[in-house]
Amino acid sequence: MNFKSKIINKRNLIMSILILNISCSTIKTPPLGVDYESPLKSSNNVEFHYDLTYLDKNGNIRYDRQIWDASYKIVDEAKDYLIVEMFLFNDIYNKDKESYPAFAKEYTRRLVKKKMENPNLKVYVLLDENNNLYGAFEHPFITQMKNAGIDIILVDIFKLKDTFPWYSPIWRTLIKPSGNPQNKGWIGNFYGPMWPKLTLRNLLRALNVKADHRKIFLNEENVMVSSANIHDQSYFHENIAISADGEIKDEVLRGLQLVANFSNGKIDISSNAVEKNNKNIDFGNLSKNEENQEKNSHNNETKIEQQVKEIEKEKVRFVEKETERFAKTGELPDKNSDLNRENSSKNENNLKNGDTITKFDDENNKYQLQFVTEAKIGEHLNKDIDNTKAGDEILMGMYFLADKGIINRLIKAANRGVKIRIIFDRSRDAFGMSTNGLPNKPVSKKLKKKTKNKIEIKWYFTNNEQYHTKITLIKKTDGNVIIHAGSANLIKKNIRGYIMDANFRILTNKDSKLTKDIYSYFDRLWENKDGLFTINFDDEPTTKSSTDFMYKILDATQLGSF
């Protein structure tokens, strides 16, 4: 074999590997924990929180802050375990040019203090690796938390599907094997000279555009899913959050444990439960023999206990059936339906009006929640928008909207008589950099044009911050309400299984406190009731045709941040 033949063979081998890599990247199954969907779970307490930056009627900047107090409550009340999953948890920005509150430092201090006050408390923080600038260094906040005994889990985002299948296989084949050493940088950091220099491998690693974009706070009693980051430069952004108690927290825990598992970490709270049980035994002054007798007595099921278990099984089967039916029809169970009457007659002593399988009790404010992530967010939004009818209403507050599936569904919904109002970020600023109106301005023009202005749009009046909110509320003519809220922008990367995101999908009704709170928030912004929050669609400069064309190119190639 001559030299030329050897070169050709090596080239063919490399090309074959790349083609195989590209093929696998587009069809590979995401790891367990991604595209997660919990069953519907009931909760008595679901609360809506928001952060706002706005101008009052005198032109003074005002700040309404609710989210972080709600997250502090979860931190402060944790007794057995505390878990935080966060996209941005840092103070990385050019401090020579800008100044923001030292928010991430304060949050680090709070977590460390909590761990030191209760050494037995299990604290886990799951982070996107952007917080270490993709391996350039270990951020001091992470070091501080590790030194305090907090478990830091860097989420293995490279197990996700490839956002750029034309680039990531090349990186994975030719660049990744060479490693990614820390503190070896030689390229000036674009965040400013106060930050470590970068290597070319750091930059090439970042170009994969993969991320854990979730924002979750969880203890043994409560959970909060948010759009807000623990990030100095994001402190003044407008954001939302939903907190809840009940069984949904167990579903979130299960999802986070799966993420930890595929990231070579482990969230283990079992020892806390053992310790708690041991304390209870000591308090009861049980001897070993008495302890065994107690266990044996509990293991001997009575007929009543067996009946109770059978009832619970029947209830689970019914809920699963109703969940499947809701996914197809978008209609909540009717307490007067034949199915409900049959179930009620079987379990009349076990189930009451307002339980998880009945129509919601206005007085008691019962809710049903699903924890949905990644592609499951998009799937449920597709179904919920598709199931809207004339007279229904959709409210949306959104940082980015660019997913074609959602855009087309909103257009069809508006044209069949669904009333739609949207508050958009102006897409002007992204951490001090201009975004040229992409993607929201070209998308908003399409929504207006294709519906003959049936869709009403306003812009949040930002001033160097972002309307970083992600919430959608669907109100049906029968009074039922579906709410989607969390970290997910409505773009392909976020809701079709490429970037990790987490939302709550909530089923309630028009008279619930949650619904009223969200309407109050939305109407306050829409009507500018006590300040300047939003401006009319036509009052904001639109994009040029060249910019719209650029959007189409970036959207088709998925090269944009949207």
N, C-alpha and C positions, 0 to 999 in steps of 0.2 A: 504494500500500500504506500503510494507516494505521499509527499507532504501536503499537496493540494487536497487529496482525498481525505486525509486526516482532518484538515480544517473543515471541509464540507460536512464530514460526519459529526464533528463536534458541534457545528452550527445547527445541524439537523436535530441533534440530541437536545440542545438548549431550547430550540423552537418547540420540540415535542413536549418538553417539560413545561414550558410556558403555556402552550395551548391546553395541556391537561390541567394546569393550575387555574387557568381562566375558566375552563369548563366547570371545574369543581367549585370554584368560588361563587359561581352563579346559581348552583343547584344545591350546595351543601346545606345540611340541616343545622339550624342554630342550636346551641347547647341548651340543656334543660335550665329553665329560669328565664329564657328569652321567649317572647311571644307567649307570655304567661296569661292565663285567664282563670280566675277563681269562680266558684259558684256564687250565686247571690246569697248574701248574708245580711241578717237583720241588725239594726242598730237603733237605739233610742235617742242617741245624742250625736248629731252630725252638725257641724258648725262651719260657716263660711267666714274666711278672713281675707283681708286685702291690705295692700300698701298703696298709697297714692302720693304723688308729688304734683302740686298744682298751684295756680295763682288764685288768691282770694279776690273779692270784688274790689279791693283797694290796690291790687297789683302786687301784693306781697306773696312770696313763696311759702306754701304751707305743706306740712307733711302729716299724713295720716298713716300710722304704723300699727298694724295688728298682728302680722304674721309672726314676728320674732318673739313677741310675748307669748304667743301660743306655743311656739317651739320650745321656749325656755321652760314652760310649764311641763312639757313632756320630759325634758332633761331633769328638772328639779324633782319631779315626782317619781322618777325611775327607782325601783327597789331591787328588782331581780336582774333586769338587763336593759340596755339602752343601745339602739342601733341607729346610725345616721348613714344614709347613702347620698352622696353629693357630687354633682358635676364640678362646680367651682368652689373650692375651699382654700382661698389664698388671698394674698395682698399684692399680687403681681400686676404692676402697672408702672408707668414712668413717673416716679415720684418727684422728679425734677420739674415736670411740666404741669402736673395735676396734684390735687390733694383731696382725699376722701377720709371719712371716719375709719378708724382702725377696727373695723367690724370683725374681720376674720381672726384677728389677734384676740379680741374679746371673747369670741366664741370658743377658741382654743383654750383660753384661760378657764372658761366656764366648764368645759368638758373635763379638763385636767383636775380642777377643783372638786368636781363631782366624784371622780374616780378616787381621789385621795381621801375624801371624806368617807367613802364607802369602798374599801379595797376589794370586798367580795362582789361588788357590782360588776357584771360583765358588760364592757363597753366595746362596741365594734363600729369602726368608721370605714365605709366602702367608698373608694375614691376613683375618679377618672385620672389617668396618668398625666393629663395636661397640668395637674398641680405640681408635678415634678419636671415640667417642661419636657415631657416625653423622654425621661431618663437622663436629662442633663445634670441634675443634682437631686438631693433630697431636701424638700422645703423644711425650714426650721420648725414650722408648726407641726409637721408630721413627726419630726424627731422628738419634739416636746411631748406629743401624745404617746409615742412609743415608749419613751422613758418613764411615763406615768403609768404604764401597764395597759394602755388602750391598744386593742388589736386593730392594726391598720391593714386593710385588704385593698390592694390595687387591682381593680377589675380588669380581667384579661379581655380587653375590647377586640383583640385580634382574632378571637374565635367567632366574631360576628361575620355576617355576610359582607362581601366587599362592596363598598360604596362605589369605588372606581375599579371595575374588573379589568380595565386596560392598564392599570398601574400596580395595584396591590400584588398580583402574582409575580411581577418583575421584582418588586421589593422583597417579597417573601423568598424568592428563589436566589437572587443575586446579592441582596444587601443584608437581610436579617441574619444570615449565618455568620457575618463578620462581627456580631455583637453590638453592644450599645453602652460603652463604659461611661461612668459618671465622672464629673469634674475634669474632663479632658478637652473642654471646649476651646476653640480658637476663633470662632465667628462672633462678632459683636451682637449682643442681645437686643432685639428690636423693642423690648420692654424698658430699656434704659441701662446705663452702666452699673447701676446698683445690683443687677442680677447677673448670675454666672454666664460666661460665654457658652456658646452652643457648638456642637460638632455637626458636621454635614449629616451624620447618621441620625441625630436628633431631628433635624429638619425633614429628612426623607421619611422618617418614621411618622411624623405628624401629617405628612401629605396623604396618608391613608384615609384621613378624615373619618375616623371611627371614634365613638364616644359613649360613655355612660352618662347620659344627660338627665338622669333621675334626680329628684330632690325629695327624700323621705326621712321622716323622724318617727321612731317607734320605741315604745316601752311595753311592759307587760299588760298595760291597761288601755293605752290610747295610741293612735297612729295619725300622722299628718302627711298628706301628699301635697306638694307645692310646686309653683313655678319659680320660686325664689332661690338664689344661690347665696352661700356664705362667702361673699366676695366684696371686697372694699369698693371696687369700681361699679358694682351692681347695686349698691346700697340704696340709691335714690330711685331705682326703677319701680314702675308700677307692677305689682304682682298679685297673685291670688293663692289661696290654700284652702284645703278641706281637711278638717280633723274629725275623727270618729272613734267611738268605742265599740265594744261588742266583738263578735266572732271574726269580723273582717280583719282585725289585727293579726289573727292567727294565719290567715291567708297571705297577708303581706310578709309575715315572718317566714312562711314556707317559701315564698318567692325569693326573698333575700338569701335564705340558706342555700338555695340552688345556685344563685349568682356567686356566692362565696365558694361553693364547691368547684365550679368550673374555673375559678380564679386561683386555684391552689390554696384556698383558705378554708376556714370552717367556723360557722356560727353554732356554738354548742351552749345551750342554756340548760341542759339537763341537770347538771350538777347543782344549779341553783334550786331547782325543784326538789332534788334530793335533800339538800341542806334545809330547805323550808319544811319538808316532811319530818326530818330528824328533830328540828326544833319543836314541832308540834308534839312529837312523841315524848321528848324530854319534859315538856310542859305538863303532859298528862301523867308523868311518873310511872310509865309502863315498864315492867320488867321484861326480860327477853321472852319468858313463857307467855306473859300477858300480851306481848306484842304479836307473837305467833297466833295466839288465840284470836286476837282482834282481826288479823289478816284472814284466818280461816273463816271466821264468821261472816266477813264481807264477801268472801268468795262463794259462799253458799247462797245461791240465788233463790229467793222465794218466788212463788208463782206471780205475785204482784210485780216484783222486779222484772221478771221475764215479760210480763204483759206491757210494762212501761217501755222496755227495750223494743218490743214489737211495734208499739205505737210510734216510737221515735224513728224506726226503720221506715214505716209507712209514710211518715212525714217527710223524710229525706227523699223517698221515691217520688212523692207528690211534688216537692219543690224542684227536683231535677226535671220532671215532666213539664212543670209550669215554666221553668227557665227556658227549656227548648221551645215551648210554644211562644213565649214572649219574643225570643230571637227571630221567629218567623213572622209574627203578626204585629209586634210592637205594642200589644195590648196587655195591661196588667190583669191578673186574675180578678174575676168578679165574684164578690162574696155571695152573690145570689145564683151563681152558675150551678148547673147540675153537678159538676165535678166537685165544687166546693161544698154543696149540700151533702153529697155522698160522704165526703171526707169529714164534714162536720158531724154527721150522724154517727160515724164510726168513733170519732175522737172528741165527742162533745165535752168531755171532762178535761181534755188535754189542751184544746185549742180555743182561742177566744178571738173576737173581732179585733183586728189590728195586728194579728200575728203575721209572720213573714209570708204566709201564703194567701193572705186576704188583701182586699183593697185597704189602702192606708187609713189609719185612724187619725182623723184631723186633730183630735184633742191630745192624743198621746205622741204625735209626731214620730211615728215609726217610719223607718227608712229601710230600703234594701240597697246594698252596695255590692259592686264587683270591683276587684282589683285587676286591671287589664294593662298589659304592657306591649310595646312595639306593634307588630302587625295586628294584634288583636284589637288595638285601639282603632285602627283604620277599618277593620272588619265590622266592629259594632257601630261606628259612625256611619258607615255605608248603609247598614240595615236601618238604623234609627232615622236617618234622613229620608231614605227611600220610602219608609212607612208613614211619612207625613202626608196629610191631606189638606184640601182647601179649608181655610179657617184656622189651621194650626199656626203656631208662631215659633220662630227660631231667633234667639238672642245669641250673639257671638262677640266675645272680646278676644282679639288674637294678635299676637306679635308677628307671626309669619303664616300666610296662607298661600300655598303654591301647588298642593297635590291636585292633579287633574281630576281624579275620581271625586274628590270632595267638591271641587269647583263646579263640575258638570252636574253633580247632584243638587247643589244649591240652586243652580240655574233652573233645572227641571222643577224643583220644588216651588220656586217663586212663580214660575209660569203656570203651575196648576193651582195657585191661589194661597200658598203658604206665605205668611207675612214674615219677612226676614229683615233684621236690623243688625249691623255689624259695626263695631268700633275697632279700627285698625291702628297699629303703630304707623307712624309716617314714613318708616324706612329711610330715615335721614341720617341717623347716627348709630354707630356700633362701636362703642368703646373709643370714642374720639375720632373715628374714621367715617367718612361719608359712604353711604351705601347706594346713592343715586336713585333712591326710590324703589329699589328692587327688594322683594318681589311684589309688594303689596299694591303699588300704583298700577303697574300693568294688569295685575289680576283684578283690581277693583274696576278698572275701565271695562274689562271683559264682562264682569258681573253686571255692570250697568247696561252695557250695550246689548247683551244677549237676553236681558229681561225687560228691556225698554224702561229702565229705571225703577223697576218694581222693588229691587233690593235697595234698601236705604243704608247709606254708609256715612259714617263720621270718622274723623281723625282725632286721635288723642293728641292734645297740644303739648308735646314734649319739648323740653329745654335741655338738650344734651344728655337726657336720660332716655330710657326705652319704656314703651308700653309693652311690658314683657309678659303680659297676661295670656293665659290659655284656658278659656272656658267657653262651653257651648251649652245652652239651655233650650230644650225643645218642650213646648207646652201644647198638648193635644186638646181638641175641642171637648173631649170627655173629662177634662180636668187632670188627667195624668201628666206627669212631668218627668223627663229624662235629662240628667245633667252629666256632662263630661267635663272633668277638670283635673289639671295636674301639670306635668312638665312638657307635654308634647305639643310642639308646633304642628300645624296641619300641612306638613310638607312630606314628600315621598320618603326621605331619609328617616324621618321620625315615626311615621305611622305605617310603614310597609316593611319593617323588620330589619333595618340597616343600622340604626342608632338606637341605643337603649333609652326608653322613656317609660314613665309610669303615670297612669291616670286612675281616678275613681270614676266609675259609671254608676250613677245613683238613680234609683227609681223612687219617686215621691209623687205628690199631687200639688195642685195650685194653692192649696190652703196651708201647706206646711210652713213652718218657720224658715226653713232653708230656702224654699222658693221665694218667700216674701223678702228675705234678706238679699238674695241675688237680684231680684227685681228692683229693690230699693237702691242698691249699688248701681245697677245699670241705668236706671232712670235719673239718678243724681248726675251721672256723667253725661248722659244724652241731653238732658235739659239744662245743664250747667246751673244747678239749683243754688249752690252756695259758693260758686267760684267758676273759673274758666278751666274746664276739663277737656272739652271737645270743640272742634270747629267743623263747619259744614264741608261736604265733599268738594264743592266747587271753590271753596276758599283756600284750598291747598294747591300749589302749583303741580301740574301733572308732568308726566315724563314725555320726552320727545320720541318720535318714531324710531330713531336710532337706538335709544335706550330700550324701547320695547323689543326691538329686534335682538339686542344683546341678551335680554331676559330669555327669549325663546332659545337662543343658542346655549346659554348657561343651564337652562332647564332641561334641554334635550341631552346635554352631555353630563348633567349633574355636577358641574364644576363649581357652581355657586354655593354659598353657605345655606341656601334654601333647598 
